[in-house]
């Protein structure tokens, strides 16, 4: 087993950024100020499967949005931190709330604001279309772009490392 897979096998919590990771980074804002985001349904199902396999999911995003509240509620994600441009204090709060060591946490990001947390976790993951500095500091980079299946790819990678992906997928046959 290579070191990346060995590390992935130990992950107990995956923290996802939203804009640029679970979306393609586009923000749609109506004349009334209402914000809209497009989420990938396959990413969402991957997060559901991941949680069913015992790996927790969290959201840590710099923006605050009602859309994110609705999406996380739909996916059963209980650890949701919004409106944190400096993500370090929110990350510390997540660690305190979960009682986890950073070594068993993965973080999925795409932009430079994600780097302070990515540098603290056991597994730093960047989506394919991340900022070059983020790609440089990532332990693993998805093939898919943000909002285009990268979230699902992360979930399946972690389930494969734990040896549960094949059984999880077989449950649909």
C-alpha positions as CSV (number, residue, x, y, z in Angstrom):
1,X,0.0,0.0,0.0
2,X,1.4,3.4,-0.9
3,X,1.7,6.2,1.6
4,X,-1.2,8.2,0.0
5,X,-3.6,5.3,0.3
6,X,-2.4,4.5,3.8
7,X,-3.1,8.1,4.8
8,X,-6.5,8.1,3.1
9,X,-7.4,4.9,5.0
10,X,-7.1,6.8,8.3
11,X,-9.4,9.7,7.4
12,X,-12.4,10.2,9.7
13,X,-13.6,13.6,8.5
14,X,-13.6,15.3,5.1
15,X,-14.0,19.0,5.0
16,X,-15.3,20.5,1.7
17,X,-15.0,24.0,0.6
18,X,-18.1,25.0,-1.4
19,X,-17.4,27.5,-4.2
20,X,-15.0,26.0,-6.7
21,X,-15.2,22.5,-5.0
22,X,-18.8,21.5,-4.7
23,X,-19.7,24.1,-7.4
24,X,-17.8,25.3,-10.4
25,X,-17.3,28.6,-8.6
26,X,-20.0,30.5,-10.5
27,X,-22.2,32.7,-8.5
28,X,-25.7,33.5,-9.8
29,X,-27.2,36.5,-8.1
30,X,-30.7,37.7,-9.0
31,X,-31.9,41.3,-9.2
32,X,-33.4,40.7,-5.7
33,X,-30.0,39.7,-4.3
34,X,-30.9,36.1,-4.1
35,X,-27.9,33.8,-4.6
36,X,-28.0,30.6,-6.6
37,X,-25.4,27.9,-6.9
38,X,-25.3,24.7,-9.1
39,X,-24.3,21.6,-7.2
40,X,-23.5,18.3,-8.8
41,X,-25.9,15.6,-7.8
42,X,-23.2,12.9,-8.2
43,X,-21.0,14.7,-5.6
44,X,-24.0,14.8,-3.3
45,X,-24.6,11.1,-3.6
46,X,-20.9,10.4,-3.0
47,X,-21.1,12.4,0.2
48,X,-24.1,10.4,1.3
49,X,-22.3,7.1,0.6
50,X,-19.2,8.4,2.4
51,X,-21.2,9.2,5.5
52,X,-22.9,5.8,5.3
53,X,-19.4,4.2,5.4
54,X,-18.6,6.0,8.6
55,X,-16.5,8.9,7.3
56,X,-18.0,12.3,8.4
57,X,-18.4,15.2,6.1
58,X,-18.2,18.9,6.9
59,X,-18.5,22.2,5.1
60,X,-16.1,25.1,5.7
61,X,-16.8,28.1,3.4
62,X,-15.9,31.7,3.3
63,X,-19.3,32.8,2.1
64,X,-22.7,32.6,3.8
65,X,-25.6,31.3,1.8
66,X,-29.1,30.0,2.4
67,X,-28.5,27.7,-0.6
68,X,-25.7,26.0,1.3
69,X,-27.9,25.5,4.3
70,X,-30.5,23.8,2.2
71,X,-28.0,21.6,0.4
72,X,-26.2,20.5,3.5
73,X,-29.5,19.7,5.3
74,X,-30.5,17.6,2.2
75,X,-27.2,15.7,2.4
76,X,-27.3,15.2,6.2
77,X,-24.1,17.2,6.8
78,X,-24.3,18.4,10.3
79,X,-20.9,20.2,10.6
80,X,-21.4,23.4,8.6
81,X,-19.3,26.5,9.0
82,X,-20.2,29.4,6.8
83,X,-18.9,33.0,6.5
84,X,-15.3,32.3,7.5
85,X,-12.9,34.1,5.2
86,X,-10.1,33.2,7.5
87,X,-10.8,29.5,7.8
88,X,-8.3,28.8,10.6
89,X,-10.5,29.7,13.6
90,X,-13.4,27.7,12.1
91,X,-11.1,24.7,11.5
92,X,-10.0,24.9,15.2
93,X,-13.6,25.0,16.2
94,X,-14.4,21.9,14.1
95,X,-11.5,20.0,15.7
96,X,-12.7,21.0,19.1
97,X,-16.3,20.0,18.3
98,X,-15.3,16.6,16.8
99,X,-12.4,15.8,19.2
100,X,-10.4,14.8,16.1
101,X,-6.7,15.2,15.5
102,X,-5.8,17.1,12.3
103,X,-4.0,14.0,11.1
104,X,-7.3,12.1,10.5
105,X,-8.9,15.0,8.6
106,X,-8.9,15.7,4.9
107,X,-9.6,19.1,3.4
108,X,-10.8,19.7,-0.2
109,X,-10.1,23.1,-1.5
110,X,-9.4,25.1,-4.7
111,X,-8.1,28.6,-3.8
112,X,-5.5,30.3,-1.8
113,X,-7.9,30.9,1.1
114,X,-7.9,27.2,1.7
115,X,-4.2,26.8,2.1
116,X,-3.9,27.7,5.8
117,X,-6.2,24.7,6.6
118,X,-4.8,22.4,3.9
119,X,-1.4,22.8,5.5
120,X,-2.7,21.5,8.9
121,X,-4.6,18.4,7.9
122,X,-3.5,14.8,7.3
123,X,-4.7,14.8,3.7
124,X,-4.8,18.0,1.6
125,X,-6.8,17.6,-1.6
126,X,-7.2,20.0,-4.5
127,X,-9.7,19.9,-7.3
128,X,-8.2,19.8,-10.8
129,X,-8.9,23.4,-11.6
130,X,-7.5,24.8,-8.4
131,X,-5.2,27.8,-8.2
132,X,-1.6,26.8,-9.0
133,X,-0.4,27.4,-5.4
134,X,-3.1,25.1,-4.1
135,X,-2.1,22.4,-6.6
136,X,1.5,22.8,-5.4
137,X,0.6,22.2,-1.8
138,X,-1.9,19.3,-2.3
139,X,-1.2,15.7,-1.3
140,X,-3.6,14.6,-4.0
141,X,-5.3,16.3,-7.0
142,X,-8.6,15.1,-8.5
143,X,-9.0,14.5,-12.2
144,X,-12.4,16.2,-12.1
145,X,-12.9,20.0,-11.8
146,X,-14.8,21.6,-9.0
147,X,-18.6,21.2,-9.3
148,X,-18.0,18.6,-12.1
149,X,-17.5,15.4,-10.1
150,X,-14.5,16.3,-8.0
151,X,-16.5,15.7,-4.7
152,X,-17.6,12.3,-5.9
153,X,-14.0,11.4,-6.9
154,X,-12.8,12.3,-3.4
155,X,-15.5,10.3,-1.7
156,X,-14.8,7.2,-3.9
157,X,-11.0,7.6,-3.4
158,X,-11.5,7.5,0.4
159,X,-13.9,4.6,0.3
160,X,-11.6,2.7,-1.9
161,X,-8.7,3.3,0.5
162,X,-10.8,1.9,3.3
163,X,-11.8,-1.1,1.2
164,X,-15.5,-0.4,1.2
165,X,-16.2,1.1,-2.2
166,X,-16.8,-2.2,-4.1
167,X,-19.3,-3.4,-1.5
168,X,-21.0,0.0,-1.4
169,X,-21.4,0.1,-5.2
170,X,-22.5,-3.6,-5.3
171,X,-25.4,-2.7,-3.0
172,X,-27.0,-0.9,-6.0
173,X,-27.0,-4.1,-8.2
